[in-house]
Amino acid sequence: MLSEMSNILGSKRVGVYSNWVQWQSIVGSGWTGAQPHQIWYPHYDNWQSFADFQPFGGWTKPSIKQYQGDQTECGTALDRNFY
């Protein structure tokens, strides 16, 4: 399914938003079919670092970490991400 989405979207980036706990409950621990796409994982620990990343789904290195959620800046709600 993800490869079909990539073909439809052409040069636009397609990725997966999950962490290892969510991934196991959604697809199981052994499926790696989404691994060609970048992984964006949430871990609200207030640290701009990938040191906490646990490999899963075939990913050994993340592309993006969401490290803070439910922040407000200039009256706008947002989450903070580390690249």
C-alpha positions in Angstrom: 0.0 0.0 0.0 2.8 2.5 0.8 4.5 1.9 -2.5 1.3 2.5 -4.3 1.0 5.8 -2.4 4.5 6.7 -3.4 3.7 6.1 -7.0 0.6 8.3 -6.8 2.3 11.1 -5.0 5.4 11.0 -7.2 8.2 13.1 -5.7 6.4 14.0 -2.5 7.8 12.3 0.6 5.8 9.5 2.2 6.6 8.3 5.7 5.2 6.5 8.7 4.3 8.0 12.1 4.6 5.4 14.9 6.7 4.2 17.7 7.7 0.6 18.5 4.8 0.0 20.9 2.2 1.3 18.5 3.8 -0.6 15.6 3.6 -4.0 17.4 -0.1 -3.5 18.3 -1.0 -2.4 14.7 1.1 -4.8 12.4 3.0 -7.1 14.8 6.7 -7.1 15.4 7.9 -8.9 12.3 6.5 -6.9 9.4 9.1 -4.7 7.7 7.2 -3.7 4.5 7.1 0.0 5.3 10.9 0.2 6.0 11.8 1.9 2.6 10.0 5.0 3.9 11.1 7.3 6.6 10.0 6.9 10.2 8.7 9.7 12.4 8.3 8.7 16.0 6.8 10.4 19.0 8.6 10.4 22.4 7.7 13.4 24.5 10.9 13.5 26.6 11.8 17.2 25.8 15.1 16.0 24.2 16.2 16.9 20.7 18.0 13.7 20.2 17.6 10.3 18.5 19.5 8.5 21.3 16.3 7.0 22.7 15.2 5.4 19.4 14.5 1.6 19.5 14.8 -0.1 16.2 11.5 -1.6 14.9 9.8 -2.5 11.7 13.1 -2.7 9.9 14.1 0.9 10.7 17.5 1.3 12.4 17.6 5.1 12.3 14.7 7.6 12.4 14.1 10.7 10.3 12.1 12.7 12.7 11.3 12.7 16.4 8.3 14.5 17.9 9.8 15.4 21.3 7.2 17.8 22.7 3.4 17.8 22.3 0.6 20.2 23.0 2.8 23.4 23.1 1.4 26.8 22.5 3.2 29.6 20.6 1.7 32.9 19.6 -1.7 31.5 20.4 -1.3 28.4 18.1 -1.2 24.8 19.4 1.7 22.8 18.0 4.0 19.8 18.6 7.8 20.2 18.3 9.9 17.9 16.1 13.6 17.2 15.8 15.2 16.4 12.4 
